[in-house]
Amino acid sequence: MARWGVIGTGDISDRLVSDLAHVEGAQVTAVWGRALDRARAFAATHDVPVATDSLAALLGRPDVDVVYVATPSHTHRDIALQALAAGKHVLVEKPMASTAAETAEIFDAAERAGLFAMEAMWMRFNPLHVEVLQRIADGEIGAVGSVRASFGTPFFPRGRVKRPEDAGSALRDRGIYAVALAQWTLGEPDSITARVTVTSGVDTGGNATLASATGFAQIAWSGTEFLDLSAAVAGERGWITLQPMFWAGSTAEVHAGSAERIFASPEIVTHARVGNGYGPMLEAVEESLASGETEHRWHGRQQTVAIATTLDRIVAAANGEDR
Ligand SMILES: NC(=O)c1ccc[n+]([C@@H]2O[C@H](COP(=O)([O-])OP(=O)(O)OC[C@H]3O[C@@H](n4cnc5c(N)ncnc54)[C@H](OP(=O)(O)O)[C@@H]3O)[C@@H](O)[C@H]2O)c1
């Protein structure tokens, strides 16, 4: 089981490391923060033996096998490349990088080094999503024709997404979940129409239609207003609704199988969240590392770069450059 180094001591590091403590055999051996006092405070809270403000020192430690990168997204590429160059596997927060090209660069480096790399797309490992995606793949609602998904609240928890200096982006921070769901169920879009609102250099919200020969997805994201936080995937024989918050939820309604089930009383599927919900993803990383895989079959290079490509295309479409 792996020894972890944590890079970044913010909100998500705090929540994920709390879950890591319950993953059998996993151990956090060192934490890096750009301010030593915050790294020390994090280490004290989570019982981590070593705190440092030197990235090189953390990456040089022989008791770190895998590094979790949880700094603002525009720093992910450089930190992940440094970690891989130092011989460490990487789990990088979403979005894995600022563009599809940078995302591919990380996977290229991991492949060259024979190391594991993954974007921390925890939604894919949420047992509810695992079951829903399996039931869709098994044909329970027939061929998928449409998806709707939105994620919007009029606040950003820590302001990170709003800061131009941190390359803030509601699309890449929040819209990514809607794009991911659309892509897992419908595939990659042939054409995109999009509107993105940019305020002081930061995209704070928008919506897009992702269309392909077999269907369409309508997605929306915002950091300035509430949007419905549920999602639905519909097919020839019914539909499945993911209850709020769709990317992190524990309940779905399956409207399929009979007229009664479709219209009156859908089947309720529930998977209660354990801890903060990151455990299943962390266990999947541990399993991949134990078996020597360099990527995970559910969210590896192909899926991650494809989603990043659609995010890039949404920006281009909003600028009138991609139709
Ligand atoms: N999977 C999820 O559920 C989820 C949820 C939220 C966020 N995320 C992702 O996680 C990442 C971090 O988000 P967060 O909410 O944890 O952010 P956060 O609370 O603002 O924390 C970011 C961390 O990075 C450090 N940092 C800030 N600017 C930096 C820079 N330029 N270079 C190096 N380190 C820097 C901060 O240090 P200081 O303390 O010194 O400022 C802090 O330790 C983002 O990529 C985000 O998209 C994922």
The ligand as an SDF file (V2000), in Angstrom:
LIG
                    3D

 48 52  0  0  0  0  0  0  0  0999 V2000
  -12.4970   16.9910   -6.1250 N   0  0  0  0  0  0  0  0  0  0  0  0
  -13.1810   17.9330   -5.5110 C   0  0  0  0  0  0  0  0  0  0  0  0
  -14.2280   17.6850   -4.9060 O   0  0  0  0  0  0  0  0  0  0  0  0
  -12.6700   19.3220   -5.5160 C   0  0  0  0  0  0  0  0  0  0  0  0
  -13.3120   20.2790   -4.7400 C   0  0  0  0  0  0  0  0  0  0  0  0
  -12.7520   21.5430   -4.6860 C   0  0  0  0  0  0  0  0  0  0  0  0
  -11.6120   21.8250   -5.4050 C   0  0  0  0  0  0  0  0  0  0  0  0
  -11.0250   20.8820   -6.1820 N   0  0  0  0  0  0  0  0  0  0  0  0
   -9.7970   21.1870   -6.9340 C   0  0  0  0  0  0  0  0  0  0  0  0
   -8.7060   21.1820   -6.0090 O   0  0  0  0  0  0  0  0  0  0  0  0
   -7.7610   22.2000   -6.3180 C   0  0  0  0  0  0  0  0  0  0  0  0
   -7.5600   23.0840   -5.0820 C   0  0  0  0  0  0  0  0  0  0  0  0
   -8.7900   23.6070   -4.6630 O   0  0  0  0  0  0  0  0  0  0  0  0
   -9.0560   24.0840   -3.1570 P   0  0  0  0  0  0  0  0  0  0  0  0
  -10.5170   24.3930   -3.0810 O   0  0  0  0  0  0  0  0  0  0  0  0
   -8.5060   23.1250   -2.1810 O   0  0  0  0  0  0  0  0  0  0  0  0
   -8.2400   25.4400   -3.1330 O   0  0  0  0  0  0  0  0  0  0  0  0
   -7.7350   26.2470   -1.8870 P   0  0  0  0  0  0  0  0  0  0  0  0
   -8.5600   25.9130   -0.6810 O   0  0  0  0  0  0  0  0  0  0  0  0
   -7.6400   27.6550   -2.3450 O   0  0  0  0  0  0  0  0  0  0  0  0
   -6.2590   25.6450   -1.6230 O   0  0  0  0  0  0  0  0  0  0  0  0
   -5.2950   25.6640   -2.5790 C   0  0  0  0  0  0  0  0  0  0  0  0
   -3.9320   25.2650   -1.9680 C   0  0  0  0  0  0  0  0  0  0  0  0
   -2.9320   25.5990   -2.9350 O   0  0  0  0  0  0  0  0  0  0  0  0
   -2.0550   26.6160   -2.4050 C   0  0  0  0  0  0  0  0  0  0  0  0
   -1.7770   27.5980   -3.4330 N   0  0  0  0  0  0  0  0  0  0  0  0
   -2.4790   28.6980   -3.7740 C   0  0  0  0  0  0  0  0  0  0  0  0
   -1.9110   29.3300   -4.8230 N   0  0  0  0  0  0  0  0  0  0  0  0
   -0.8050   28.6160   -5.1280 C   0  0  0  0  0  0  0  0  0  0  0  0
    0.2150   28.7510   -6.1050 C   0  0  0  0  0  0  0  0  0  0  0  0
    0.1990   29.7560   -6.9870 N   0  0  0  0  0  0  0  0  0  0  0  0
    1.1840   27.8220   -6.1520 N   0  0  0  0  0  0  0  0  0  0  0  0
    1.2130   26.7930   -5.2790 C   0  0  0  0  0  0  0  0  0  0  0  0
    0.2750   26.6140   -4.3180 N   0  0  0  0  0  0  0  0  0  0  0  0
   -0.7170   27.5080   -4.2560 C   0  0  0  0  0  0  0  0  0  0  0  0
   -2.8010   27.2300   -1.2430 C   0  0  0  0  0  0  0  0  0  0  0  0
   -1.8330   27.7230   -0.3550 O   0  0  0  0  0  0  0  0  0  0  0  0
   -2.1320   28.9150    0.6690 P   0  0  0  0  0  0  0  0  0  0  0  0
   -2.8260   28.2730    1.8370 O   0  0  0  0  0  0  0  0  0  0  0  0
   -0.7690   29.4110    0.9750 O   0  0  0  0  0  0  0  0  0  0  0  0
   -3.0080   29.9190   -0.0450 O   0  0  0  0  0  0  0  0  0  0  0  0
   -3.5600   26.0240   -0.6940 C   0  0  0  0  0  0  0  0  0  0  0  0
   -2.7060   25.2100    0.0490 O   0  0  0  0  0  0  0  0  0  0  0  0
   -8.3210   22.9280   -7.5480 C   0  0  0  0  0  0  0  0  0  0  0  0
   -7.7250   22.3890   -8.7030 O   0  0  0  0  0  0  0  0  0  0  0  0
   -9.8040   22.5630   -7.5490 C   0  0  0  0  0  0  0  0  0  0  0  0
  -10.3900   22.5430   -8.8550 O   0  0  0  0  0  0  0  0  0  0  0  0
  -11.5350   19.6450   -6.2250 C   0  0  0  0  0  0  0  0  0  0  0  0
  1  2  1  0
  2  3  2  0
  2  4  1  0
  4  5  1  0
  4 48  2  0
  5  6  2  0
  6  7  1  0
  7  8  2  0
  8  9  1  0
  8 48  1  0
  9 10  1  0
  9 46  1  0
 10 11  1  0
 11 12  1  0
 11 44  1  0
 12 13  1  0
 13 14  1  0
 14 15  2  0
 14 16  1  0
 14 17  1  0
 17 18  1  0
 18 19  2  0
 18 20  1  0
 18 21  1  0
 21 22  1  0
 22 23  1  0
 23 24  1  0
 23 42  1  0
 24 25  1  0
 25 26  1  0
 25 36  1  0
 26 27  1  0
 26 35  1  0
 27 28  2  0
 28 29  1  0
 29 30  1  0
 29 35  2  0
 30 31  1  0
 30 32  2  0
 32 33  1  0
 33 34  2  0
 34 35  1  0
 36 37  1  0
 36 42  1  0
 37 38  1  0
 38 39  2  0
 38 40  1  0
 38 41  1  0
 42 43  1  0
 44 45  1  0
 44 46  1  0
 46 47  1  0
M  CHG  2   8   1  16  -1
M  END
$$$$
